[in-house]
Amino acid sequence: MHDVLTIILGGGRGTRLFPLTQLRSKPAVPIGGKWRLIDIPISNCLHAGLERIYVLTQFNSASLNRHIAQTYRMDLFSGGFVEVLAAEQTPEGEQWFQGTADAVRQAARHFRDLDAEYYLILAGDHIYRMDFADILESHVERDADITIATQPVPADLATGLGLLRLDVTGQIIGFEEKPQPERLAALGSSAPLNSPFGALTAERPFLASMGIYVFSRDVLHDLLRSNPSVDFSRGIIPAAIATHNVQPYLYRGYWADVGTVASFYDVNLMFTRRGSPFNFFHPTRPIYTHPRFLPAARLHESHVDGVLIAEGAYLDTCEIHHSVVGVRAMIHRGARITNSVLLGADSYDERVSDTAVGIGPDVVLDKVIVDKNARIGAGARLVNEAGIEHFDGDGYYIRSGIIIVPKNGVVRAGTVV
């Protein structure tokens, strides 16, 4: 794998994940109680022996820089690295990244001369566990110029994804980003009935791009130079299909795009369920993150069911169901929490007062995301009884019906939402 360079796209402003991205970039958003989104693609790379990794970002990158510097320290003799490349003004241009392809185009000055025959391009906000050796092997065996990781999807999801069309040989001959429903009816399926690509069924007749690409070295640089498009999915790849060998790679495992508040919430709650299609308990392919050396979680007279509890958490005489409790989370007497995601805290605060970090006494939470270092005062009740979809409140936000207390946010004692 020494001839592969990995490029992870950090995304733009992350407005659909606001306020979780108010003070951090998308790849730095915590997930599962103790990890960050960026840990998923980096861990997949390291398990495949891919140790040369650039992360491209431009918004709120300080915490991401710190996390990567503290977590991914490679062997001095391996030549490996995980490095953030932030948007910068250069003699060639002064604009911020305008899209996925433009980000790679602008960053290419840093890696164009590196010894790499293939480029693996990933998103920084997806959840999956993939052996990248397989997709790279497929790319080489098929003598492909571009390989796109794909999954069969049903029609109700197809309009929100990039769809591929295949010919009878299984080669990609079309790429349509988020097609309209009437276009789906015209397509019927992503492949003809006599195609050797037998993964499609009546329930999942469309092939969707996962936003995971392998480019041969010269192909990528030639396309970025000859095509001014700023996006891979909307410009570079659809145009290249007519002139290059673009092949699909079928992935049958779990995959989710965590680009919205709703998807972030749903994925976190999925981790708490029996038989979750993705979890952090894999015996040989763990997800790496920053080692904190925290003590085990403490629970006193509490009832918990279907809950992930990270290290350093403290639960005192409370009740929690189907929720994620993050690192150093403090939950005080009488609190009742259901279907919620608590991201924890950056430091301990064991005071019991309206100004203490954590969940105060007798607080009730249902369908809430509590970001790091937030303070929820005693007796607050955040349950969204009115079913509001979108609202900016005093110390909280509502997005897609989910209440979000932002990082460092304060909800006053007795607040009812």
C-alpha positions as CSV (number, residue, x, y, z in Angstrom):
1,M,0.0,0.0,0.0
2,H,3.0,2.3,-0.2
3,D,1.9,3.4,-3.7
4,V,-1.4,4.9,-2.4
5,L,-2.1,8.3,-1.0
6,T,-5.3,8.9,0.9
7,I,-7.2,12.3,0.7
8,I,-10.0,12.8,3.2
9,L,-12.4,15.7,2.3
10,G,-13.3,17.7,5.5
11,G,-16.4,19.3,3.9
12,G,-17.5,22.9,3.9
13,R,-19.3,24.9,6.5
14,G,-21.4,22.0,7.6
15,T,-24.6,24.1,7.8
16,R,-26.8,21.1,7.9
17,L,-25.1,19.9,11.1
18,F,-25.4,23.3,12.8
19,P,-25.0,24.0,15.8
20,L,-22.7,20.9,16.1
21,T,-20.4,22.6,13.6
22,Q,-20.7,26.1,15.1
23,L,-17.2,25.8,16.7
24,R,-15.7,22.8,14.9
25,S,-15.4,21.3,11.4
26,K,-17.5,18.3,10.4
27,P,-14.8,15.7,10.8
28,A,-14.2,16.9,14.4
29,V,-17.8,16.3,15.5
30,P,-17.9,13.7,18.3
31,I,-19.7,10.4,17.6
32,G,-20.6,7.3,19.7
33,G,-19.6,8.9,23.1
34,K,-15.8,9.1,22.7
35,W,-14.8,9.1,19.0
36,R,-14.9,11.8,16.3
37,L,-16.1,11.4,12.8
38,I,-12.6,11.7,11.3
39,D,-11.6,8.6,13.3
40,I,-13.8,6.4,11.0
41,P,-12.0,6.9,7.7
42,I,-8.6,7.2,9.3
43,S,-9.1,3.9,11.1
44,N,-10.2,2.1,7.9
45,C,-7.1,3.4,6.2
46,L,-4.7,2.2,9.0
47,H,-6.3,-1.3,9.0
48,A,-5.6,-1.5,5.3
49,G,-1.9,-0.4,5.7
50,L,-2.6,3.1,4.3
51,E,-0.4,5.4,6.4
52,R,-0.1,8.5,4.2
53,I,-3.2,10.6,4.7
54,Y,-4.1,14.2,4.1
55,V,-7.3,15.8,5.5
56,L,-8.5,18.8,3.6
57,T,-10.5,21.4,5.6
58,Q,-11.1,25.1,5.7
59,F,-13.7,25.9,8.5
60,N,-13.1,25.7,12.2
61,S,-10.2,23.4,11.9
62,A,-8.4,24.1,15.2
63,S,-10.0,21.2,17.2
64,L,-9.5,18.9,14.2
65,N,-5.8,19.8,14.0
66,R,-5.4,19.2,17.8
67,H,-7.2,15.9,17.7
68,I,-5.1,14.6,14.7
69,A,-1.8,15.8,16.3
70,Q,-2.7,14.1,19.6
71,T,-4.0,10.9,18.2
72,Y,-2.1,9.8,15.0
73,R,1.6,9.9,15.7
74,M,3.2,7.6,13.2
75,D,6.4,5.6,13.5
76,L,9.3,7.8,12.6
77,F,10.7,5.0,10.3
78,S,7.4,4.2,8.5
79,G,7.1,7.4,6.4
80,G,3.5,7.6,7.4
81,F,1.6,10.7,8.4
82,V,-1.9,12.1,9.0
83,E,-1.8,15.8,8.2
84,V,-4.4,18.5,7.8
85,L,-4.2,20.7,4.7
86,A,-6.3,23.8,5.3
87,A,-7.4,26.1,2.5
88,E,-4.8,28.8,2.0
89,Q,-4.0,31.8,-0.2
90,T,-1.3,31.0,-2.7
91,P,0.3,32.6,-5.8
92,E,-2.0,30.4,-7.9
93,G,-5.2,31.5,-6.2
94,E,-6.8,33.3,-3.2
95,Q,-10.2,31.6,-3.1
96,W,-11.4,29.1,-0.5
97,F,-12.3,25.6,-1.6
98,Q,-15.3,25.8,-3.8
99,G,-16.2,22.1,-3.8
100,T,-14.7,18.6,-3.5
101,A,-12.7,18.7,-6.8
102,D,-11.6,22.2,-6.2
103,A,-10.3,21.3,-2.8
104,V,-8.2,18.5,-4.2
105,R,-7.1,20.8,-7.1
106,Q,-5.9,23.5,-4.8
107,A,-4.2,21.0,-2.4
108,A,-2.4,19.2,-5.2
109,R,0.6,21.4,-4.9
110,H,1.4,19.6,-1.6
111,F,1.2,16.1,-2.9
112,R,1.8,16.2,-6.7
113,D,5.4,15.1,-6.3
114,L,4.8,12.4,-3.7
115,D,5.4,8.9,-4.9
116,A,1.9,7.5,-5.4
117,E,0.3,5.6,-8.2
118,Y,-3.2,5.8,-6.8
119,Y,-5.3,8.3,-4.9
120,L,-8.0,7.1,-2.5
121,I,-10.5,10.0,-1.9
122,L,-12.8,9.8,1.0
123,A,-15.4,11.9,2.9
124,G,-14.8,12.8,6.5
125,D,-18.4,12.4,7.7
126,H,-19.4,8.9,6.8
127,I,-19.9,5.8,9.0
128,Y,-18.7,2.4,7.7
129,R,-16.1,-0.3,8.1
130,M,-14.5,-1.1,4.8
131,D,-11.3,-3.0,3.8
132,F,-9.8,-0.5,1.3
133,A,-7.4,-3.2,0.1
134,D,-10.4,-4.8,-1.8
135,I,-11.4,-1.6,-3.7
136,L,-7.8,-0.9,-4.6
137,E,-7.3,-4.5,-5.8
138,S,-10.5,-4.2,-7.9
139,H,-9.2,-0.9,-9.4
140,V,-6.0,-2.6,-10.5
141,E,-7.5,-5.8,-11.7
142,R,-10.0,-4.0,-14.0
143,D,-7.4,-1.6,-15.2
144,A,-9.7,1.2,-14.2
145,D,-9.0,4.9,-14.4
146,I,-11.6,5.7,-11.7
147,T,-13.3,3.3,-9.3
148,I,-16.4,4.4,-7.4
149,A,-17.6,2.5,-4.3
150,T,-21.3,1.8,-4.6
151,Q,-24.3,0.4,-2.7
152,P,-27.7,-0.8,-4.0
153,V,-30.4,1.5,-2.6
154,P,-34.3,1.7,-2.7
155,A,-36.1,4.3,-4.7
156,D,-37.0,6.4,-1.6
157,L,-33.3,7.0,-0.9
158,A,-32.2,7.3,-4.5
159,T,-33.2,11.0,-5.0
160,G,-30.8,12.1,-2.3
161,L,-27.8,10.4,-3.6
162,G,-25.6,10.2,-6.7
163,L,-26.9,7.4,-8.9
164,L,-24.8,5.3,-11.4
165,R,-25.9,3.7,-14.6
166,L,-24.2,0.6,-15.9
167,D,-24.0,-1.1,-19.3
168,V,-24.3,-4.8,-20.0
169,T,-20.6,-5.3,-19.1
170,G,-20.9,-3.7,-15.7
171,Q,-19.0,-0.6,-16.6
172,I,-20.3,2.8,-15.5
173,I,-21.9,4.8,-18.3
174,G,-23.7,7.5,-16.4
175,F,-23.6,9.4,-13.1
176,E,-26.6,11.5,-12.0
177,E,-26.4,13.5,-8.8
178,K,-29.7,13.6,-6.8
179,P,-32.1,12.9,-9.7
180,Q,-35.7,14.0,-9.6
181,P,-38.4,11.3,-8.9
182,E,-39.6,11.3,-12.5
183,R,-36.1,10.5,-13.7
184,L,-36.1,7.4,-11.5
185,A,-39.2,6.2,-13.2
186,A,-37.5,6.6,-16.5
187,L,-34.4,4.8,-15.4
188,G,-36.3,1.9,-13.8
189,S,-32.9,0.4,-12.6
190,S,-29.3,1.3,-12.7
191,A,-28.4,-1.7,-14.8
192,P,-30.0,-3.7,-17.7
193,L,-31.4,-7.1,-16.8
194,N,-28.5,-8.9,-18.6
195,S,-25.8,-7.0,-16.7
196,P,-23.3,-9.2,-14.8
197,F,-23.8,-6.8,-11.9
198,G,-26.2,-9.0,-10.0
199,A,-26.5,-7.1,-6.8
200,L,-29.6,-5.2,-7.8
201,T,-33.1,-6.4,-6.7
202,A,-36.6,-5.2,-7.1
203,E,-36.4,-3.6,-3.6
204,R,-33.0,-2.0,-4.3
205,P,-32.9,-1.3,-8.0
206,F,-30.5,1.6,-8.0
207,L,-26.7,1.9,-7.5
208,A,-25.7,4.9,-5.4
209,S,-22.2,6.4,-5.1
210,M,-20.8,6.3,-1.5
211,G,-18.5,9.2,-2.2
212,I,-15.4,6.9,-2.1
213,Y,-13.2,7.1,-5.2
214,V,-10.0,5.6,-6.4
215,F,-8.2,7.6,-9.1
216,S,-5.1,6.5,-11.0
217,R,-2.4,9.1,-10.5
218,D,-2.1,10.7,-14.0
219,V,-5.9,10.5,-14.5
220,L,-6.7,12.6,-11.5
221,H,-4.1,15.3,-12.3
222,D,-5.2,15.4,-16.0
223,L,-8.9,15.7,-15.2
224,L,-8.3,18.4,-12.6
225,R,-6.2,20.3,-15.1
226,S,-8.5,20.0,-18.1
227,N,-11.9,20.3,-16.4
228,P,-12.7,23.4,-14.4
229,S,-15.6,21.8,-12.5
230,V,-15.4,22.3,-8.7
231,D,-17.1,19.0,-7.8
232,F,-16.3,15.4,-8.5
233,S,-19.9,14.1,-8.5
234,R,-21.4,17.0,-10.4
235,G,-18.7,17.7,-13.0
236,I,-15.4,15.8,-13.0
237,I,-16.7,12.2,-12.9
238,P,-19.8,12.6,-15.2
239,A,-17.6,14.1,-17.9
240,A,-14.8,11.5,-17.4
241,I,-17.3,8.6,-18.0
242,A,-17.3,9.4,-21.7
243,T,-13.5,9.2,-22.1
244,H,-12.2,6.9,-19.3
245,N,-12.7,3.5,-17.8
246,V,-14.9,4.1,-14.8
247,Q,-15.8,1.0,-12.8
248,P,-18.1,0.3,-9.8
249,Y,-17.0,-1.4,-6.6
250,L,-19.9,-3.1,-4.8
251,Y,-19.9,-2.7,-1.0
252,R,-22.4,-4.8,1.0
253,G,-21.7,-3.6,4.5
254,Y,-23.3,-0.8,6.5
255,W,-22.7,2.8,5.4
256,A,-24.3,6.1,6.5
257,D,-23.7,9.7,5.5
258,V,-23.7,11.8,8.8
259,G,-24.2,15.1,7.1
260,T,-27.4,16.3,8.9
261,V,-28.6,16.7,12.5
262,A,-31.2,14.0,11.9
263,S,-28.7,11.5,10.5
264,F,-26.2,12.2,13.2
265,Y,-28.9,11.6,15.9
266,D,-30.2,8.4,14.2
267,V,-26.7,6.9,13.8
268,N,-25.9,7.6,17.5
269,L,-29.0,5.9,18.7
270,M,-28.4,3.0,16.3
271,F,-25.2,2.3,18.3
272,T,-27.3,1.6,21.4
273,R,-29.5,-1.2,19.9
274,R,-28.9,-4.9,19.9
275,G,-27.7,-6.2,16.6
276,S,-26.6,-2.7,15.4
277,P,-25.3,-3.0,11.8
278,F,-22.3,-0.9,12.9
279,N,-20.7,-0.9,16.3
280,F,-17.4,-0.2,18.0
281,F,-16.9,-3.7,19.3
282,H,-15.2,-5.3,16.3
283,P,-12.5,-7.7,17.6
284,T,-9.9,-7.1,15.0
285,R,-10.7,-3.7,13.3
286,P,-11.3,-1.2,16.2
287,I,-11.9,2.5,15.6
288,Y,-9.0,4.5,16.9
289,T,-9.2,7.8,18.7
290,H,-7.3,10.0,21.2
291,P,-6.4,8.0,24.3
292,R,-7.5,10.0,27.3
293,F,-6.5,7.7,30.2
294,L,-9.7,8.4,32.1
295,P,-11.1,6.2,34.9
296,A,-14.1,3.9,34.4
297,A,-17.6,5.3,34.5
298,R,-19.2,5.5,37.9
299,L,-22.9,4.7,38.5
300,H,-24.8,5.0,41.8
301,E,-28.4,3.9,42.3
302,S,-29.1,4.4,38.6
303,H,-31.2,2.5,36.1
304,V,-29.8,2.3,32.5
305,D,-31.0,0.3,29.5
306,G,-29.7,0.4,26.0
307,V,-27.1,2.9,26.8
308,L,-23.5,3.5,25.7
309,I,-21.5,5.0,28.6
310,A,-18.0,6.4,27.9
311,E,-15.2,6.4,30.4
312,G,-15.0,9.1,33.0
313,A,-18.8,9.5,33.1
314,Y,-20.7,9.9,36.5
315,L,-24.3,8.9,36.9
316,D,-25.9,9.6,40.3
317,T,-29.4,8.2,41.0
318,C,-30.8,8.8,37.5
319,E,-32.6,6.9,34.8
320,I,-31.4,6.6,31.2
321,H,-32.8,4.7,28.3
322,H,-31.6,4.3,24.7
323,S,-29.0,7.1,24.8
324,V,-25.3,7.8,24.4
325,V,-23.4,9.2,27.4
326,G,-20.1,10.8,26.4
327,V,-16.8,11.1,28.1
328,R,-16.8,12.9,31.5
329,A,-20.6,13.4,31.3
330,M,-22.1,14.4,34.7
331,I,-25.7,13.4,35.3
332,H,-27.1,14.3,38.7
333,R,-29.9,13.0,41.0
334,G,-33.3,12.6,39.6
335,A,-32.4,13.2,36.0
336,R,-34.5,11.2,33.4
337,I,-33.0,10.8,30.0
338,T,-34.4,8.9,27.0
339,N,-33.5,8.8,23.3
340,S,-30.7,11.4,23.7
341,V,-27.1,11.9,22.8
342,L,-24.8,13.5,25.4
343,L,-21.4,14.4,24.0
344,G,-19.8,14.8,27.4
345,A,-17.2,17.4,28.6
346,D,-13.6,18.4,28.0
347,S,-12.9,18.6,31.8
348,Y,-14.4,17.5,35.1
349,D,-16.9,19.7,37.0
350,E,-18.3,17.9,40.0
351,R,-20.2,20.8,41.5
352,V,-24.0,20.5,41.8
353,S,-25.2,23.9,40.8
354,D,-27.0,25.7,38.0
355,T,-23.5,26.7,36.6
356,A,-22.0,23.3,36.7
357,V,-21.1,21.5,33.5
358,G,-23.5,18.6,32.9
359,I,-27.1,17.5,33.5
360,G,-28.5,19.1,36.7
361,P,-30.9,17.5,39.3
362,D,-34.4,16.5,38.1
363,V,-33.7,17.3,34.5
364,V,-35.9,15.6,31.9
365,L,-34.5,15.0,28.4
366,D,-36.1,13.3,25.5
367,K,-34.8,13.4,21.9
368,V,-32.0,15.8,22.8
369,I,-28.4,16.3,21.7
370,V,-26.3,17.9,24.4
371,D,-23.0,19.1,23.0
372,K,-19.8,19.3,25.0
373,N,-19.4,21.4,28.2
374,A,-23.1,22.3,28.2
375,R,-24.9,23.2,31.4
376,I,-28.6,22.2,31.9
377,G,-30.0,23.7,35.1
378,A,-32.0,21.8,37.7
379,G,-35.6,20.9,36.8
380,A,-35.3,21.8,33.1
381,R,-37.6,19.8,30.9
382,L,-36.5,19.5,27.2
383,V,-38.9,17.2,25.5
384,N,-40.4,19.3,22.6
385,E,-44.0,18.5,23.6
386,A,-45.3,20.9,20.9
387,G,-43.5,19.0,18.1
388,I,-41.6,22.0,16.8
389,E,-39.4,21.3,13.8
390,H,-37.2,24.4,13.6
391,F,-36.5,27.0,16.3
392,D,-33.8,29.0,17.9
393,G,-34.4,29.3,21.6
394,D,-32.6,30.6,24.7
395,G,-29.6,28.3,25.1
396,Y,-30.9,25.7,22.7
397,Y,-31.9,25.1,19.0
398,I,-34.4,22.7,17.4
399,R,-33.6,21.1,14.1
400,S,-35.7,18.3,12.5
401,G,-37.7,18.2,15.8
402,I,-34.5,17.4,17.7
403,I,-33.5,19.7,20.6
404,I,-29.8,20.6,20.5
405,V,-27.9,22.3,23.4
406,P,-24.8,23.7,21.7
407,K,-21.2,23.4,22.9
408,N,-20.7,25.5,26.1
409,G,-24.4,26.3,26.0
410,V,-26.5,27.1,29.1
411,V,-30.1,26.1,29.7
412,R,-31.4,27.9,32.8
413,A,-33.0,26.0,35.7
414,G,-36.7,25.3,35.2
415,T,-36.7,25.8,31.4
416,V,-39.5,23.9,29.7
417,V,-39.4,23.2,25.9
